[in-house]
Amino acid sequence: MSAYTDIFRALTAGKQLSAGEASALLAQQRQEVGDEFANALVQYAREQYPQDDRGTHASQRKARLRHGAVTQAAGWLRRVTATGRLTTTPTQRRAS
């Protein structure tokens, strides 16, 4: 069962989730959404930049480069949604 289903059932049933349970479900949901987006990017790369022998050598090279860039972006998306760290948080300072 997906995290979305678990979250939806808990909300609609009025089930009280502990902070740890809610955090775990949201992290699982974030990872599932990231995987779906990454899979969509890889599929897009396959459709837009096919690896075949059509065109000139230069156009084939450009298609390979673009396909590789999209595939790398998909890998990055999987990695950051799995860890939950999309950005680095700057040090917070107290106002004096």
MOPAC internal coordinates of N, CA, C and O (Angstrom, degrees):
PM7 1SCF
backbone

  N    0.0000 0     0.00 0     0.00 0    0    0    0
  C    1.4483 1     0.00 0     0.00 0    1    0    0
  C    1.5272 1   108.14 1     0.00 0    2    1    0
  O    1.2310 1   120.97 1   -36.86 1    3    2    1
  N    1.3202 1   115.76 1   143.14 1    3    2    1
  C    1.4613 1   119.90 1  -177.30 1    5    3    2
  C    1.5307 1   110.55 1   -80.49 1    6    5    3
  O    1.2310 1   121.41 1   -19.47 1    7    6    5
  N    1.3015 1   114.90 1   160.53 1    7    6    5
  C    1.4621 1   120.78 1   177.62 1    9    7    6
  C    1.5194 1   110.38 1   -63.73 1   10    9    7
  O    1.2310 1   120.37 1   143.87 1   11   10    9
  N    1.3276 1   116.89 1   -36.13 1   11   10    9
  C    1.4631 1   120.77 1   178.84 1   13   11   10
  C    1.5230 1   110.38 1   -58.34 1   14   13   11
  O    1.2310 1   120.25 1   135.53 1   15   14   13
  N    1.3355 1   117.12 1   -44.47 1   15   14   13
  C    1.4615 1   121.78 1   179.86 1   17   15   14
  C    1.5217 1   110.72 1   -62.75 1   18   17   15
  O    1.2310 1   120.55 1   135.76 1   19   18   17
  N    1.3256 1   116.55 1   -44.24 1   19   18   17
  C    1.4700 1   120.16 1   178.78 1   21   19   18
  C    1.5204 1   111.75 1   -61.92 1   22   21   19
  O    1.2310 1   120.67 1   136.82 1   23   22   21
  N    1.3273 1   116.33 1   -43.18 1   23   22   21
  C    1.4602 1   120.70 1   179.81 1   25   23   22
  C    1.5211 1   110.39 1   -65.45 1   26   25   23
  O    1.2310 1   120.55 1   134.75 1   27   26   25
  N    1.3384 1   116.55 1   -45.25 1   27   26   25
  C    1.4607 1   121.08 1  -179.87 1   29   27   26
  C    1.5274 1   110.80 1   -60.86 1   30   29   27
  O    1.2310 1   120.30 1   134.96 1   31   30   29
  N    1.3134 1   117.03 1   -45.04 1   31   30   29
  C    1.4761 1   119.99 1   179.76 1   33   31   30
  C    1.5191 1   111.64 1   -63.15 1   34   33   31
  O    1.2310 1   120.57 1   139.42 1   35   34   33
  N    1.3282 1   116.52 1   -40.58 1   35   34   33
  C    1.4612 1   119.78 1   179.85 1   37   35   34
  C    1.5275 1   110.82 1   -64.93 1   38   37   35
  O    1.2310 1   120.51 1   140.36 1   39   38   37
  N    1.3139 1   116.63 1   -39.64 1   39   38   37
  C    1.4637 1   120.00 1  -179.14 1   41   39   38
  C    1.5230 1   111.92 1   -71.18 1   42   41   39
  O    1.2310 1   120.22 1   137.49 1   43   42   41
  N    1.3207 1   117.18 1   -42.51 1   43   42   41
  C    1.4617 1   119.73 1  -176.63 1   45   43   42
  C    1.5249 1   112.08 1   -76.48 1   46   45   43
  O    1.2310 1   119.90 1   153.57 1   47   46   45
  N    1.3108 1   117.79 1   -26.43 1   47   46   45
  C    1.4583 1   120.67 1   179.33 1   49   47   46
  C    1.5259 1   111.38 1   -87.58 1   50   49   47
  O    1.2310 1   120.27 1   173.72 1   51   50   49
  N    1.3074 1   117.09 1    -6.28 1   51   50   49
  C    1.4608 1   120.48 1  -178.14 1   53   51   50
  C    1.5149 1   112.46 1    71.93 1   54   53   51
  O    1.2310 1   120.48 1  -158.11 1   55   54   53
  N    1.3188 1   116.69 1    21.89 1   55   54   53
  C    1.4634 1   122.06 1  -178.96 1   57   55   54
  C    1.5278 1   109.47 1   -71.74 1   58   57   55
  O    1.2310 1   121.02 1   -47.69 1   59   58   57
  N    1.2882 1   115.65 1   132.31 1   59   58   57
  C    1.4687 1   121.90 1   178.25 1   61   59   58
  C    1.5222 1   108.90 1   -82.92 1   62   61   59
  O    1.2310 1   120.27 1   -59.83 1   63   62   61
  N    1.3214 1   117.08 1   120.17 1   63   62   61
  C    1.4596 1   121.70 1   176.92 1   65   63   62
  C    1.5195 1   109.02 1  -101.27 1   66   65   63
  O    1.2310 1   121.49 1   -38.30 1   67   66   65
  N    1.3186 1   114.75 1   141.70 1   67   66   65
  C    1.4600 1   117.98 1   173.95 1   69   67   66
  C    1.5259 1   108.41 1   -73.25 1   70   69   67
  O    1.2310 1   120.56 1   -15.58 1   71   70   69
  N    1.3014 1   116.53 1   164.42 1   71   70   69
  C    1.4646 1   120.67 1  -179.78 1   73   71   70
  C    1.5236 1   110.80 1   -60.54 1   74   73   71
  O    1.2310 1   120.20 1   141.14 1   75   74   73
  N    1.3077 1   117.23 1   -38.86 1   75   74   73
  C    1.4648 1   121.18 1   179.20 1   77   75   74
  C    1.5123 1   112.36 1   -66.42 1   78   77   75
  O    1.2310 1   120.52 1   137.83 1   79   78   77
  N    1.3390 1   116.61 1   -42.17 1   79   78   77
  C    1.4652 1   120.50 1   178.46 1   81   79   78
  C    1.5271 1   110.81 1   -64.50 1   82   81   79
  O    1.2310 1   120.84 1   134.56 1   83   82   81
  N    1.3238 1   116.00 1   -45.44 1   83   82   81
  C    1.4658 1   120.27 1  -179.76 1   85   83   82
  C    1.5230 1   110.54 1   -62.87 1   86   85   83
  O    1.2310 1   120.42 1   137.63 1   87   86   85
  N    1.3129 1   116.79 1   -42.37 1   87   86   85
  C    1.4559 1   120.86 1   179.72 1   89   87   86
  C    1.5250 1   110.80 1   -63.46 1   90   89   87
  O    1.2310 1   120.18 1   136.64 1   91   90   89
  N    1.3190 1   117.26 1   -43.36 1   91   90   89
  C    1.4626 1   121.30 1   179.69 1   93   91   90
  C    1.5317 1   110.98 1   -64.33 1   94   93   91
  O    1.2310 1   120.45 1   137.42 1   95   94   93
  N    1.3363 1   116.75 1   -42.58 1   95   94   93
  C    1.4677 1   119.83 1   179.18 1   97   95   94
  C    1.5284 1   111.56 1   -65.25 1   98   97   95
  O    1.2310 1   120.36 1   138.85 1   99   98   97
  N    1.3298 1   116.92 1   -41.15 1   99   98   97
  C    1.4623 1   119.84 1   179.01 1  101   99   98
  C    1.5280 1   111.71 1   -67.07 1  102  101   99
  O    1.2310 1   120.35 1   143.14 1  103  102  101
  N    1.3214 1   116.94 1   -36.86 1  103  102  101
  C    1.4686 1   120.01 1   176.85 1  105  103  102
  C    1.5243 1   110.42 1   -66.01 1  106  105  103
  O    1.2310 1   120.55 1   139.52 1  107  106  105
  N    1.3243 1   116.56 1   -40.48 1  107  106  105
  C    1.4584 1   120.65 1   177.61 1  109  107  106
  C    1.5292 1   110.09 1   -64.60 1  110  109  107
  O    1.2310 1   120.57 1   138.82 1  111  110  109
  N    1.3231 1   116.52 1   -41.18 1  111  110  109
  C    1.4683 1   120.83 1   178.69 1  113  111  110
  C    1.5264 1   110.60 1   -63.21 1  114  113  111
  O    1.2310 1   120.38 1   136.91 1  115  114  113
  N    1.3247 1   116.88 1   -43.09 1  115  114  113
  C    1.4681 1   121.18 1   179.10 1  117  115  114
  C    1.5319 1   110.19 1   -59.96 1  118  117  115
  O    1.2310 1   120.29 1   137.66 1  119  118  117
  N    1.3196 1   117.05 1   -42.34 1  119  118  117
  C    1.4574 1   120.67 1  -179.37 1  121  119  118
  C    1.5308 1   111.00 1   -67.74 1  122  121  119
  O    1.2310 1   120.14 1   139.16 1  123  122  121
  N    1.3232 1   117.33 1   -40.84 1  123  122  121
  C    1.4615 1   120.69 1   179.05 1  125  123  122
  C    1.5323 1   111.10 1   -63.24 1  126  125  123
  O    1.2310 1   120.65 1   136.95 1  127  126  125
  N    1.3207 1   116.37 1   -43.05 1  127  126  125
  C    1.4757 1   120.00 1   178.92 1  129  127  126
  C    1.5240 1   110.09 1   -65.49 1  130  129  127
  O    1.2310 1   120.18 1   138.35 1  131  130  129
  N    1.3154 1   117.26 1   -41.65 1  131  130  129
  C    1.4675 1   120.72 1   177.32 1  133  131  130
  C    1.5175 1   112.02 1   -60.83 1  134  133  131
  O    1.2310 1   120.41 1   137.86 1  135  134  133
  N    1.3347 1   116.82 1   -42.14 1  135  134  133
  C    1.4641 1   120.27 1   177.78 1  137  135  134
  C    1.5258 1   111.45 1   -63.98 1  138  137  135
  O    1.2310 1   120.40 1   139.40 1  139  138  137
  N    1.3282 1   116.84 1   -40.60 1  139  138  137
  C    1.4663 1   120.01 1   178.68 1  141  139  138
  C    1.5304 1   110.86 1   -63.20 1  142  141  139
  O    1.2310 1   120.38 1   135.09 1  143  142  141
  N    1.3257 1   116.87 1   -44.91 1  143  142  141
  C    1.4661 1   120.11 1   178.51 1  145  143  142
  C    1.5275 1   111.14 1   -64.07 1  146  145  143
  O    1.2310 1   120.39 1   137.73 1  147  146  145
  N    1.3208 1   116.86 1   -42.27 1  147  146  145
  C    1.4638 1   120.52 1   179.99 1  149  147  146
  C    1.5280 1   110.70 1   -63.31 1  150  149  147
  O    1.2310 1   120.26 1   137.64 1  151  150  149
  N    1.3259 1   117.10 1   -42.36 1  151  150  149
  C    1.4655 1   120.39 1   177.59 1  153  151  150
  C    1.5288 1   110.56 1   -62.40 1  154  153  151
  O    1.2310 1   120.61 1   140.91 1  155  154  153
  N    1.3302 1   116.44 1   -39.09 1  155  154  153
  C    1.4676 1   120.33 1   178.28 1  157  155  154
  C    1.5285 1   110.69 1   -64.97 1  158  157  155
  O    1.2310 1   119.99 1   141.00 1  159  158  157
  N    1.3316 1   117.62 1   -39.00 1  159  158  157
  C    1.4654 1   120.74 1   177.55 1  161  159  158
  C    1.5245 1   111.57 1   -63.58 1  162  161  159
  O    1.2310 1   120.60 1   137.05 1  163  162  161
  N    1.3244 1   116.47 1   -42.95 1  163  162  161
  C    1.4638 1   119.96 1   179.53 1  165  163  162
  C    1.5277 1   110.14 1   -64.06 1  166  165  163
  O    1.2310 1   120.18 1   137.94 1  167  166  165
  N    1.3289 1   117.26 1   -42.06 1  167  166  165
  C    1.4611 1   120.57 1   177.38 1  169  167  166
  C    1.5253 1   110.70 1   -62.66 1  170  169  167
  O    1.2310 1   120.47 1   138.63 1  171  170  169
  N    1.3230 1   116.71 1   -41.37 1  171  170  169
  C    1.4643 1   121.37 1   177.28 1  173  171  170
  C    1.5321 1   110.23 1   -59.68 1  174  173  171
  O    1.2310 1   120.62 1   136.21 1  175  174  173
  N    1.3242 1   116.42 1   -43.79 1  175  174  173
  C    1.4644 1   119.96 1  -179.95 1  177  175  174
  C    1.5234 1   110.77 1   -62.59 1  178  177  175
  O    1.2310 1   120.21 1   139.68 1  179  178  177
  N    1.3288 1   117.20 1   -40.32 1  179  178  177
  C    1.4708 1   120.15 1   178.63 1  181  179  178
  C    1.5292 1   111.33 1   -62.96 1  182  181  179
  O    1.2310 1   120.83 1   140.20 1  183  182  181
  N    1.3370 1   116.02 1   -39.80 1  183  182  181
  C    1.4622 1   119.62 1  -177.99 1  185  183  182
  C    1.5258 1   112.76 1   -74.98 1  186  185  183
  O    1.2310 1   120.36 1   137.96 1  187  186  185
  N    1.3196 1   116.92 1   -42.04 1  187  186  185
  C    1.4620 1   120.89 1  -175.00 1  189  187  186
  C    1.5241 1   113.67 1   -81.44 1  190  189  187
  O    1.2310 1   120.52 1   148.15 1  191  190  189
  N    1.3100 1   116.61 1   -31.85 1  191  190  189
  C    1.4654 1   120.99 1  -174.98 1  193  191  190
  C    1.5250 1   109.67 1  -127.13 1  194  193  191
  O    1.2310 1   119.95 1  -111.97 1  195  194  193
  N    1.3419 1   117.70 1    68.03 1  195  194  193
  C    1.4638 1   120.26 1  -177.80 1  197  195  194
  C    1.5317 1   111.24 1   -64.90 1  198  197  195
  O    1.2310 1   120.93 1   -33.60 1  199  198  197
  N    1.2954 1   115.84 1   146.40 1  199  198  197
  C    1.4553 1   121.75 1   179.93 1  201  199  198
  C    1.5337 1   108.11 1   -95.53 1  202  201  199
  O    1.2310 1   120.89 1   -96.37 1  203  202  201
  N    1.3130 1   115.90 1    83.63 1  203  202  201
  C    1.4552 1   120.33 1  -179.96 1  205  203  202
  C    1.5245 1   109.47 1  -135.63 1  206  205  203
  O    1.2310 1   120.93 1     4.48 1  207  206  205
  N    1.3243 1   115.82 1  -175.52 1  207  206  205
  C    1.4658 1   120.85 1  -174.85 1  209  207  206
  C    1.5274 1   113.27 1   -99.02 1  210  209  207
  O    1.2310 1   120.17 1  -163.23 1  211  210  209
  N    1.3165 1   117.29 1    16.77 1  211  210  209
  C    1.4582 1   119.15 1   178.33 1  213  211  210
  C    1.5280 1   109.90 1   -78.87 1  214  213  211
  O    1.2310 1   120.97 1   -31.48 1  215  214  213
  N    1.2995 1   115.74 1   148.52 1  215  214  213
  C    1.4590 1   120.37 1   175.09 1  217  215  214
  C    1.5142 1   112.81 1    85.49 1  218  217  215
  O    1.2310 1   121.66 1     5.09 1  219  218  217
  N    1.3159 1   114.44 1  -174.91 1  219  218  217
  C    1.4588 1   120.85 1  -178.44 1  221  219  218
  C    1.5215 1   110.32 1   -83.53 1  222  221  219
  O    1.2310 1   121.60 1    -9.81 1  223  222  221
  N    1.3097 1   114.55 1   170.19 1  223  222  221
  C    1.4665 1   119.79 1   178.42 1  225  223  222
  C    1.5277 1   110.84 1   -60.32 1  226  225  223
  O    1.2310 1   120.76 1   139.63 1  227  226  225
  N    1.3259 1   116.16 1   -40.37 1  227  226  225
  C    1.4643 1   120.17 1  -179.61 1  229  227  226
  C    1.5304 1   111.39 1   -65.69 1  230  229  227
  O    1.2310 1   119.95 1   138.70 1  231  230  229
  N    1.3151 1   117.70 1   -41.30 1  231  230  229
  C    1.4675 1   119.86 1   179.74 1  233  231  230
  C    1.5260 1   111.11 1   -67.91 1  234  233  231
  O    1.2310 1   120.47 1   145.07 1  235  234  233
  N    1.3335 1   116.71 1   -34.93 1  235  234  233
  C    1.4669 1   119.70 1   176.23 1  237  235  234
  C    1.5286 1   110.40 1   -65.73 1  238  237  235
  O    1.2310 1   120.84 1   138.32 1  239  238  237
  N    1.3311 1   116.00 1   -41.68 1  239  238  237
  C    1.4681 1   120.22 1   179.48 1  241  239  238
  C    1.5274 1   110.74 1   -63.50 1  242  241  239
  O    1.2310 1   120.13 1   137.42 1  243  242  241
  N    1.3317 1   117.36 1   -42.58 1  243  242  241
  C    1.4642 1   120.91 1   178.22 1  245  243  242
  C    1.5195 1   111.24 1   -63.39 1  246  245  243
  O    1.2310 1   120.60 1   139.58 1  247  246  245
  N    1.3300 1   116.47 1   -40.42 1  247  246  245
  C    1.4697 1   119.94 1   178.54 1  249  247  246
  C    1.5252 1   110.44 1   -64.15 1  250  249  247
  O    1.2310 1   120.26 1   138.76 1  251  250  249
  N    1.3466 1   117.11 1   -41.24 1  251  250  249
  C    1.4724 1   120.03 1   177.72 1  253  251  250
  C    1.5226 1   111.11 1   -62.89 1  254  253  251
  O    1.2310 1   120.64 1   137.89 1  255  254  253
  N    1.3326 1   116.37 1   -42.11 1  255  254  253
  C    1.4676 1   120.29 1   179.80 1  257  255  254
  C    1.5279 1   111.16 1   -64.17 1  258  257  255
  O    1.2310 1   120.62 1   136.01 1  259  258  257
  N    1.3165 1   116.41 1   -43.99 1  259  258  257
  C    1.4662 1   120.04 1   179.96 1  261  259  258
  C    1.5203 1   110.65 1   -66.55 1  262  261  259
  O    1.2310 1   120.53 1   137.98 1  263  262  261
  N    1.3177 1   116.60 1   -42.02 1  263  262  261
  C    1.4664 1   120.52 1   177.70 1  265  263  262
  C    1.5265 1   109.80 1   -59.97 1  266  265  263
  O    1.2310 1   120.58 1   136.49 1  267  266  265
  N    1.3240 1   116.50 1   -43.51 1  267  266  265
  C    1.4625 1   120.81 1   179.03 1  269  267  266
  C    1.5185 1   112.28 1   -63.81 1  270  269  267
  O    1.2310 1   120.37 1   140.92 1  271  270  269
  N    1.3302 1   116.91 1   -39.08 1  271  270  269
  C    1.4674 1   120.41 1   179.82 1  273  271  270
  C    1.5234 1   111.08 1   -65.26 1  274  273  271
  O    1.2310 1   120.49 1   137.35 1  275  274  273
  N    1.3289 1   116.67 1   -42.65 1  275  274  273
  C    1.4715 1   119.90 1   179.53 1  277  275  274
  C    1.5163 1   109.79 1   -67.43 1  278  277  275
  O    1.2310 1   119.93 1   140.37 1  279  278  277
  N    1.3277 1   117.75 1   -39.63 1  279  278  277
  C    1.4597 1   121.14 1   178.72 1  281  279  278
  C    1.5300 1   110.83 1   -64.45 1  282  281  279
  O    1.2310 1   120.30 1   140.54 1  283  282  281
  N    1.3211 1   117.04 1   -39.46 1  283  282  281
  C    1.4675 1   120.32 1   176.48 1  285  283  282
  C    1.5210 1   110.96 1   -64.98 1  286  285  283
  O    1.2310 1   120.15 1   140.73 1  287  286  285
  N    1.3146 1   117.32 1   -39.27 1  287  286  285
  C    1.4678 1   120.35 1   177.20 1  289  287  286
  C    1.5238 1   110.52 1   -62.80 1  290  289  287
  O    1.2310 1   120.22 1   140.97 1  291  290  289
  N    1.3259 1   117.18 1   -39.03 1  291  290  289
  C    1.4669 1   120.87 1   177.71 1  293  291  290
  C    1.5286 1   110.29 1   -63.90 1  294  293  291
  O    1.2310 1   120.39 1   138.58 1  295  294  293
  N    1.3197 1   116.86 1   -41.42 1  295  294  293
  C    1.4684 1   120.35 1   177.21 1  297  295  294
  C    1.5159 1   112.01 1   -62.85 1  298  297  295
  O    1.2310 1   121.10 1   138.27 1  299  298  297
  N    1.3461 1   115.50 1   -41.73 1  299  298  297
  C    1.4655 1   119.73 1   177.50 1  301  299  298
  C    1.5182 1   110.54 1   -62.00 1  302  301  299
  O    1.2310 1   120.64 1   137.20 1  303  302  301
  N    1.3307 1   116.37 1   -42.80 1  303  302  301
  C    1.4636 1   120.54 1  -179.64 1  305  303  302
  C    1.5240 1   111.19 1   -61.89 1  306  305  303
  O    1.2310 1   120.27 1   136.93 1  307  306  305
  N    1.3272 1   117.10 1   -43.07 1  307  306  305
  C    1.4733 1   120.15 1   176.87 1  309  307  306
  C    1.5268 1   111.20 1   -60.89 1  310  309  307
  O    1.2310 1   121.16 1   136.30 1  311  310  309
  N    1.3366 1   115.40 1   -43.70 1  311  310  309
  C    1.4636 1   120.52 1  -177.19 1  313  311  310
  C    1.5259 1   111.92 1   -64.00 1  314  313  311
  O    1.2310 1   120.07 1   132.98 1  315  314  313
  N    1.3217 1   117.48 1   -47.02 1  315  314  313
  C    1.4627 1   119.04 1  -175.66 1  317  315  314
  C    1.5248 1   112.36 1   -74.31 1  318  317  315
  O    1.2310 1   119.85 1   149.14 1  319  318  317
  N    1.3289 1   117.90 1   -30.86 1  319  318  317
  C    1.4643 1   117.87 1   177.94 1  321  319  318
  C    1.5205 1   111.16 1   -76.83 1  322  321  319
  O    1.2310 1   120.04 1   156.36 1  323  322  321
  N    1.3134 1   117.53 1   -23.64 1  323  322  321
  C    1.4647 1   120.07 1   176.48 1  325  323  322
  C    1.5237 1   110.73 1   -74.07 1  326  325  323
  O    1.2310 1   120.58 1   143.94 1  327  326  325
  N    1.3371 1   116.49 1   -36.06 1  327  326  325
  C    1.4648 1   119.85 1  -177.50 1  329  327  326
  C    1.5185 1   112.68 1   -90.91 1  330  329  327
  O    1.2310 1   120.43 1   157.00 1  331  330  329
  N    1.3314 1   116.79 1   -23.00 1  331  330  329
  C    1.4546 1   119.94 1  -179.29 1  333  331  330
  C    1.5124 1   114.32 1    82.22 1  334  333  331
  O    1.2310 1   120.33 1  -172.21 1  335  334  333
  N    1.3200 1   116.97 1     7.79 1  335  334  333
  C    1.4699 1   120.20 1  -178.87 1  337  335  334
  C    1.5172 1   109.31 1  -109.98 1  338  337  335
  O    1.2310 1   120.57 1   -91.34 1  339  338  337
  N    1.3213 1   116.51 1    88.66 1  339  338  337
  C    1.4573 1   120.63 1   178.37 1  341  339  338
  C    1.5195 1   111.50 1   -80.15 1  342  341  339
  O    1.2310 1   120.59 1   149.37 1  343  342  341
  N    1.2954 1   116.48 1   -30.63 1  343  342  341
  C    1.4626 1   120.65 1   179.45 1  345  343  342
  C    1.5193 1   108.45 1  -139.95 1  346  345  343
  O    1.2310 1   120.72 1   -11.03 1  347  346  345
  N    1.3023 1   116.22 1   168.97 1  347  346  345
  C    1.4529 1   120.02 1   172.76 1  349  347  346
  C    1.5223 1   107.65 1   -94.37 1  350  349  347
  O    1.2310 1   120.99 1   -42.56 1  351  350  349
  N    1.2885 1   115.71 1   137.44 1  351  350  349
  C    1.4588 1   120.98 1  -178.84 1  353  351  350
  C    1.5163 1   109.47 1   -89.61 1  354  353  351
  O    1.2310 1   119.98 1   -56.37 1  355  354  353
  N    1.3253 1   117.64 1   123.63 1  355  354  353
  C    1.4656 1   119.03 1   179.35 1  357  355  354
  C    1.5218 1   110.76 1   -69.07 1  358  357  355
  O    1.2310 1   121.00 1   -23.18 1  359  358  357
  N    1.3181 1   115.69 1   156.82 1  359  358  357
  C    1.4564 1   121.41 1   177.79 1  361  359  358
  C    1.5208 1   109.47 1   -64.02 1  362  361  359
  O    1.2310 1   120.98 1   -49.14 1  363  362  361
  N    1.3127 1   115.74 1   130.86 1  363  362  361
  C    1.4598 1   120.21 1  -179.93 1  365  363  362
  C    1.5345 1   108.96 1   -89.81 1  366  365  363
  O    1.2310 1   120.94 1   -44.79 1  367  366  365
  N    1.2978 1   115.80 1   135.21 1  367  366  365
  C    1.4619 1   120.89 1   178.07 1  369  367  366
  C    1.5116 1   109.04 1  -113.30 1  370  369  367
  O    1.2310 1   121.76 1   -36.28 1  371  370  369
  N    1.2777 1   114.24 1   143.72 1  371  370  369
  C    1.4661 1   119.69 1   178.05 1  373  371  370
  C    1.5159 1   108.61 1   -79.54 1  374  373  371
  O    1.2310 1   121.26 1   -41.80 1  375  374  373
  N    1.3147 1   115.19 1   138.20 1  375  374  373
  C    1.4604 1   119.75 1   176.78 1  377  375  374
  C    1.5263 1   108.80 1   -73.16 1  378  377  375
  O    1.2310 1   120.77 1   -45.44 1  379  378  377
  N    1.3326 1   116.13 1   134.56 1  379  378  377
  C    1.4580 1   117.56 1  -179.73 1  381  379  378
  C    1.4859 1   112.58 1   -91.80 1  382  381  379
  O    1.2310 1   120.10 1   180.00 1  383  382  381

